[in-house]
Amino acid sequence: MFHLLPLLKGWEYKIHIATRSAVVRGADPVEVLAINEVGWLLQIALLSDDAYGRLIIDFQGADLQTRSVNYDAESARTVSAFAQDPSGWIQKYFRPNPNSTAGIYVAAAFSGGCQGSPWPYVPTVKMKLYLPSESTQSSAYIYAGAVTIAITDKKAFIESLRRVLGANASLKIDPALLTIGPAQFAEAKE
């Protein structure tokens, strides 16, 4: 379905960065970024100097039910996620002292979009960073970056999609298609 994107209008690649240099162990998760757009998630990368440096993402589907996903290198190691997998894997797990959680940890928290199955998302997506009390450090550096295909102009996107799929397609757009969440569609005329 993404093969048509070069022919369409109203979309753009975006990179969203959530980073903090001193996330405090045991403190409440730090909300770093709220994303208010519609699109598809291609990939998420996570980098931390602590095995437990965690990314928490709160996201919604079309009916606006909130879900949460947590990801950290230690959890991925626990389930042996060392091989490339669209749902995430560890690229670097360097823990020189087994009695300390300090080290270098690089993980692909999600790469489904790069492998042909991106996740759709709607507002509001919240990215939080967290260092649980299991860490041996008082604080940690945590970086998370998400690459997306964002719909920047819904009207232009829908109109261009209709034109590509059918030259004589109606360009009238039901306002329900431009709203976020559940909506009542206009009655279709026969």
C-alpha positions, 0 to 999 in steps of 0.5 A, spaced: 500 500 500 505 504 500 508 504 493 503 509 492 506 514 497 510 518 491 504 519 487 500 522 493 500 529 497 499 531 504 504 526 507 512 527 510 517 522 513 518 525 520 523 523 526 521 524 533 526 524 538 525 523 546 531 524 550 534 525 557 541 525 560 539 524 567 532 520 568 532 518 575 532 511 578 525 510 581 522 516 579 515 517 575 516 516 568 518 522 564 513 524 559 518 527 554 514 528 547 506 528 545 505 527 538 499 529 535 498 527 528 496 521 524 500 516 520 504 510 520 510 508 525 516 505 521 521 504 526 523 506 533 530 506 536 532 506 543 539 507 546 541 507 554 547 507 558 543 503 563 540 496 561 533 498 564 533 504 561 526 504 558 521 507 553 514 507 555 509 509 549 502 510 550 498 510 543 491 510 541 487 506 535 481 509 531 476 508 537 481 512 541 482 506 546 489 507 550 494 502 550 501 502 553 508 498 550 514 498 555 521 496 552 528 496 555 534 492 553 534 488 559 527 485 557 529 484 550 535 480 553 531 476 558 527 473 552 533 472 547 531 478 542 538 478 539 536 476 532 533 481 527 525 481 528 520 486 526 518 487 533 524 489 536 531 486 538 538 488 541 543 491 537 548 492 542 548 489 549 555 491 553 554 490 560 562 489 563 560 488 570 554 483 571 553 486 578 552 493 575 547 495 570 551 500 567 554 499 560 552 501 552 545 498 550 542 499 543 536 496 541 531 496 535 525 497 539 520 496 533 522 496 525 516 493 522 515 499 518 522 497 515 520 490 513 513 492 510 508 492 516 508 499 519 503 500 525 498 506 524 497 511 529 492 517 531 493 522 536 495 522 542 502 518 542 506 519 548 513 517 549 515 517 556 522 515 559 523 511 565 529 508 570 526 502 574 528 501 581 532 495 579 537 499 576 544 500 580 545 507 577 542 513 580 540 516 573 541 514 566 541 517 559 536 514 555 534 516 547 529 514 543 527 516 536 521 514 532 521 514 524 514 515 521 510 517 515 505 522 517 499 525 514 500 532 514 494 534 510 488 529 510 484 533 505 490 533 500 492 526 502 485 523 501 484 527 494 490 525 491 489 518 493 482 518 490 485 521 484 490 516 483 485 510 484 480 513 479 481 519 475 473 521 475 473 519 483 469 524 487 473 529 491 468 531 496 470 529 503 465 527 508 467 531 514 467 524 518 474 522 515 477 528 517 476 527 525 480 523 530 476 518 533 469 515 532 465 519 527 458 519 524 458 519 517 453 523 512 448 519 509 450 517 502 446 519 496 444 514 491 
